[in-house]
């Protein structure tokens, strides 16, 4: 009996160590995904004005949500934009990461620690902060780039237009993600046996030949890993395009508007800006209360929403 317990304990030990990770995986990932799939086959049915208990209830929708989503032209256009964004971001980011990793792994390179930290540091910046930073750098009124380009006889293009917006957003992703991929590739390069490099040096191979024929083939799995992670990141991108868009939509005073500082003129200027661009504040829903019975000439109308 004692021998049976001793033989069973080693078999159960691996499962005991894995059980917490499996429980977290199920609770944090599998259950939310399953609940999301369940909600995708449901829709909210509103009765009357949608007020009161029982006015809103969940009913089975079948595949109607998927049909309406896949048939929406806006959804198909968004897929095309994500594809173009991925084609810009992934090759450039991985190419820069590989170049930096190869340079840092080369012989006789000075300031390796400082260079690694400098390249990796943008990855430590939250995406919202990075988007705000680059959003202000894209604005001609506050960015130092227009003055620098003006000294060179050039002008800064509008980076918020339809043709340049994807490149502006991709630049934020490249700036923030190159450092992480560089560290992964550099770690893989450090794991390559030094004997291979020494044999290549004895045979008279140059640094470029060693990089192309030994280093890059040896870190192929790491390149595939970083490529998969980068593609997943492009599908989950949200902060990079959202934050600069809000900055661009806010009413702003240009440098030529400095003469509108007096109170009345400034208010008139802002009202003209809002008339052209629209009021960009959050939508606040307010409900119209029905008038008292003795003052009503007719039944109260449906609930309306006013946009501020």
C-alpha positions as CSV (number, residue, x, y, z in Angstrom):
1,X,0.0,0.0,0.0
2,X,2.8,2.4,0.9
3,X,4.6,1.5,-2.3
4,X,1.5,2.3,-4.3
5,X,1.2,5.8,-2.8
6,X,4.9,6.5,-3.5
7,X,4.4,5.4,-7.1
8,X,1.3,7.6,-7.6
9,X,2.7,10.8,-6.1
10,X,5.3,11.4,-8.8
11,X,2.7,10.9,-11.5
12,X,0.3,13.5,-10.0
13,X,3.0,16.1,-9.3
14,X,3.3,17.4,-12.9
15,X,-0.5,17.9,-13.0
16,X,-0.4,19.7,-9.7
17,X,2.2,22.2,-11.0
18,X,0.3,22.7,-14.3
19,X,-3.2,23.0,-12.7
20,X,-2.9,26.8,-11.7
21,X,-1.8,27.8,-15.2
22,X,-4.6,25.7,-16.8
23,X,-7.2,27.2,-14.4
24,X,-6.1,30.7,-15.2
25,X,-6.1,29.9,-19.0
26,X,-9.6,28.6,-18.8
27,X,-11.0,31.4,-16.6
28,X,-9.2,34.3,-18.3
29,X,-9.2,33.1,-22.0
30,X,-11.4,30.2,-22.8
31,X,-14.5,31.2,-20.9
32,X,-14.5,34.8,-22.2
33,X,-14.1,33.5,-25.8
34,X,-16.9,31.1,-25.3
35,X,-19.2,33.8,-23.9
36,X,-18.3,36.1,-26.8
37,X,-19.3,33.4,-29.3
38,X,-22.5,32.9,-27.4
39,X,-23.4,36.6,-27.6
40,X,-22.6,36.7,-31.3
41,X,-25.6,34.5,-31.9
42,X,-27.9,36.7,-29.8
43,X,-29.4,40.2,-30.4
44,X,-31.2,42.6,-28.1
45,X,-35.0,43.0,-28.8
46,X,-36.5,46.3,-27.6
47,X,-40.2,46.7,-26.8
48,X,-41.8,50.1,-26.8
49,X,-39.5,52.9,-25.8
50,X,-37.0,50.5,-24.3
51,X,-37.7,51.7,-20.8
52,X,-38.7,49.7,-17.8
53,X,-38.2,46.1,-16.7
54,X,-38.5,43.6,-19.5
55,X,-38.3,46.2,-22.3
56,X,-35.0,44.8,-23.5
57,X,-34.4,41.1,-23.8
58,X,-31.9,38.8,-25.5
59,X,-33.2,36.7,-28.3
60,X,-31.5,34.1,-30.6
61,X,-30.4,35.7,-33.9
62,X,-28.7,32.8,-35.6
63,X,-26.2,33.9,-38.2
64,X,-27.8,37.2,-38.9
65,X,-25.1,39.2,-37.0
66,X,-22.4,37.5,-39.0
67,X,-24.3,38.1,-42.3
68,X,-24.8,41.8,-41.6
69,X,-21.2,42.2,-40.5
70,X,-19.6,40.4,-43.4
71,X,-21.9,42.3,-45.8
72,X,-21.1,45.7,-44.4
73,X,-18.9,47.7,-46.9
74,X,-17.3,49.5,-43.9
75,X,-16.1,46.1,-42.5
76,X,-14.7,45.0,-45.8
77,X,-12.9,48.3,-46.2
78,X,-11.5,48.0,-42.7
79,X,-10.0,44.6,-43.6
80,X,-8.3,46.1,-46.6
81,X,-6.8,48.9,-44.4
82,X,-5.6,46.3,-41.9
83,X,-4.0,44.3,-44.7
84,X,-2.2,47.4,-46.0
85,X,-1.2,48.4,-42.5
86,X,0.3,45.0,-41.9
87,X,2.2,45.1,-45.3
88,X,3.8,48.4,-44.2
89,X,4.5,47.6,-40.5
90,X,5.7,44.0,-40.4
91,X,8.4,44.0,-43.1
92,X,9.9,47.4,-42.0
93,X,9.8,46.6,-38.3
94,X,11.3,43.1,-38.6
95,X,13.9,44.4,-41.1
96,X,15.0,47.1,-38.7
97,X,15.0,44.7,-35.8
98,X,17.2,42.2,-37.7
99,X,19.5,45.0,-38.8
100,X,20.0,46.3,-35.3
101,X,20.4,42.8,-33.9
102,X,23.1,42.0,-36.4
103,X,24.9,45.3,-35.8
104,X,24.9,44.7,-32.1
105,X,26.2,41.2,-32.5
106,X,29.0,42.2,-34.8
107,X,32.6,42.3,-33.6
108,X,34.2,45.5,-32.3
109,X,30.9,47.3,-31.7
110,X,31.2,50.0,-29.1
111,X,28.4,51.1,-26.7
112,X,26.5,47.8,-27.0
113,X,24.6,48.2,-23.7
114,X,23.7,51.8,-24.3
115,X,22.5,50.9,-27.9
116,X,20.4,48.0,-26.7
117,X,18.8,50.1,-24.1
118,X,18.2,53.0,-26.4
119,X,16.6,50.8,-29.1
120,X,14.5,48.8,-26.6
121,X,13.3,51.9,-24.6
122,X,10.4,52.9,-26.9
123,X,8.8,49.5,-26.3
124,X,8.6,50.4,-22.6
125,X,6.5,53.5,-23.4
126,X,2.7,52.7,-23.3
127,X,1.0,52.9,-26.7
128,X,-1.3,55.7,-25.6
129,X,1.6,57.9,-24.5
130,X,3.5,57.0,-27.7
131,X,0.5,57.9,-29.8
132,X,0.0,61.2,-28.0
133,X,3.7,62.0,-28.5
134,X,3.7,61.2,-32.2
135,X,0.3,62.9,-32.7
136,X,1.7,66.2,-31.4
137,X,4.9,65.7,-33.6
138,X,2.6,65.3,-36.6
139,X,0.8,68.7,-35.9
140,X,2.6,71.5,-37.8
141,X,1.7,74.1,-35.1
142,X,3.6,72.3,-32.3
143,X,6.0,70.0,-34.1
144,X,9.7,71.0,-34.5
145,X,9.8,69.1,-37.9
146,X,8.4,72.0,-40.0
147,X,11.1,74.4,-38.9
148,X,13.8,71.8,-39.5
149,X,12.4,71.0,-43.0
150,X,12.0,74.7,-43.7
151,X,15.7,75.3,-43.1
152,X,16.4,72.6,-45.7
153,X,14.0,74.2,-48.2
154,X,11.3,71.5,-47.7
155,X,7.8,71.6,-46.4
156,X,6.1,69.2,-44.0
157,X,3.2,67.3,-45.6
158,X,-0.1,66.8,-43.9
159,X,0.2,63.5,-42.1
160,X,-3.5,63.1,-41.3
161,X,-4.8,62.9,-44.9
162,X,-6.3,59.7,-46.3
163,X,-3.2,58.9,-48.3
164,X,-0.7,59.4,-45.4
165,X,-2.7,58.3,-42.3
166,X,-1.7,54.6,-42.6
167,X,2.0,55.6,-42.8
168,X,1.6,57.9,-39.8
169,X,0.1,55.1,-37.7
170,X,2.5,52.5,-39.0
171,X,5.4,54.8,-37.9
172,X,4.1,54.7,-34.3
173,X,4.0,50.9,-34.4
174,X,7.5,50.6,-35.9
175,X,8.9,53.0,-33.3
176,X,7.4,51.0,-30.4
177,X,7.8,47.4,-31.6
178,X,11.3,47.4,-33.2
179,X,13.1,47.2,-29.8
180,X,11.2,44.1,-28.6
181,X,11.8,42.2,-31.8
182,X,15.5,43.3,-31.8
183,X,15.9,41.9,-28.3
184,X,14.4,38.5,-29.3
185,X,16.6,38.3,-32.4
186,X,19.7,39.4,-30.5
187,X,19.1,36.8,-27.9
188,X,18.8,34.1,-30.6
189,X,22.1,35.3,-32.1
190,X,23.9,35.1,-28.8
191,X,22.8,31.4,-28.6
192,X,24.6,30.5,-31.9
193,X,27.8,28.6,-31.2
194,X,30.9,30.7,-31.6
195,X,32.7,27.9,-33.3
196,X,30.7,28.5,-36.5
197,X,31.9,32.1,-36.6
198,X,35.5,31.1,-36.0
199,X,35.4,28.6,-38.8
200,X,34.0,31.2,-41.1
201,X,36.7,33.7,-40.1
202,X,39.4,31.1,-40.8
203,X,37.9,30.5,-44.2
204,X,38.1,34.2,-45.0
205,X,34.4,35.1,-44.8
206,X,33.5,38.7,-44.2
207,X,31.0,40.1,-41.7
208,X,28.4,40.4,-44.4
209,X,28.9,36.8,-45.6
210,X,28.7,35.5,-42.0
211,X,25.5,37.4,-41.4
212,X,23.8,36.2,-44.6
213,X,25.0,32.6,-44.6
214,X,25.3,31.7,-40.9
215,X,23.5,34.2,-38.6
216,X,20.2,34.7,-40.4
217,X,19.7,31.0,-41.3
218,X,20.5,30.0,-37.7
219,X,17.9,32.4,-36.2
220,X,15.1,31.4,-38.7
221,X,12.8,30.1,-35.9
222,X,13.2,33.4,-34.0
223,X,12.3,35.4,-37.2
224,X,9.2,33.2,-37.6
225,X,8.2,33.8,-34.0
226,X,8.6,37.6,-34.2
227,X,6.7,37.6,-37.5
228,X,3.7,35.8,-36.0
229,X,3.7,38.1,-32.9
230,X,3.9,41.1,-35.2
231,X,0.9,40.0,-37.3
232,X,-1.1,39.3,-34.2
233,X,-0.2,42.8,-32.9
234,X,-1.4,44.4,-36.2
235,X,-4.8,42.7,-35.8
236,X,-5.1,44.0,-32.3
237,X,-4.0,47.6,-33.0
238,X,-6.3,50.2,-31.4
239,X,-4.5,53.0,-29.5
240,X,-2.2,54.0,-32.4
241,X,-4.9,55.1,-34.8
242,X,-7.4,56.2,-32.2
243,X,-5.4,58.7,-30.2
244,X,-3.9,60.8,-33.0
245,X,-7.3,60.9,-34.7
246,X,-8.8,62.6,-31.6
247,X,-5.9,65.0,-31.4
248,X,-6.5,65.9,-35.1
249,X,-10.2,66.5,-34.5
250,X,-9.9,68.9,-31.6
251,X,-10.3,72.5,-32.5
252,X,-7.0,74.3,-32.6
253,X,-5.7,77.8,-33.1
254,X,-3.1,78.2,-35.8
255,X,-0.1,80.5,-35.6
256,X,-1.9,83.0,-37.8
257,X,-4.8,83.2,-35.3
258,X,-2.7,84.8,-32.5
259,X,-4.5,88.1,-33.1
260,X,-7.8,86.6,-31.9
261,X,-6.8,86.6,-28.2
262,X,-9.5,89.0,-26.9
263,X,-12.3,87.2,-25.3
264,X,-15.2,88.0,-27.7
265,X,-13.2,87.5,-30.9
266,X,-11.7,84.2,-29.5
267,X,-15.2,82.8,-28.8
268,X,-16.4,83.8,-32.3
269,X,-13.3,82.0,-33.8
270,X,-14.0,78.8,-31.9
271,X,-17.7,78.9,-32.9
272,X,-16.7,79.2,-36.5
273,X,-14.3,76.2,-36.1
274,X,-17.1,74.1,-34.5
275,X,-19.5,75.1,-37.3
276,X,-17.0,73.8,-39.9
277,X,-15.6,70.8,-38.1
278,X,-18.5,70.0,-35.8
279,X,-18.5,69.8,-32.0
280,X,-16.1,67.0,-31.1
281,X,-17.1,66.6,-27.5
282,X,-18.6,63.3,-26.3
283,X,-22.2,62.6,-27.1
284,X,-24.4,63.1,-24.0
285,X,-27.8,61.6,-24.2
286,X,-30.6,63.6,-22.4
287,X,-34.2,62.5,-22.2
288,X,-37.1,64.9,-22.6
289,X,-39.4,64.7,-19.7
290,X,-43.1,64.9,-20.6
291,X,-44.9,68.0,-19.5
292,X,-47.5,67.9,-16.6
293,X,-50.9,66.5,-17.5
294,X,-52.7,69.7,-17.0
295,X,-50.3,71.5,-19.4
296,X,-50.2,68.9,-22.1
297,X,-52.1,69.4,-25.3
298,X,-51.2,66.0,-26.7
299,X,-49.5,62.8,-25.6
300,X,-45.8,63.0,-24.9
301,X,-43.7,62.1,-27.9
302,X,-41.0,59.4,-27.9
303,X,-37.9,59.8,-26.0
304,X,-35.4,61.8,-28.0
305,X,-31.6,62.3,-27.7
306,X,-29.9,65.6,-28.1
307,X,-26.3,65.7,-29.2
308,X,-23.9,68.1,-27.6
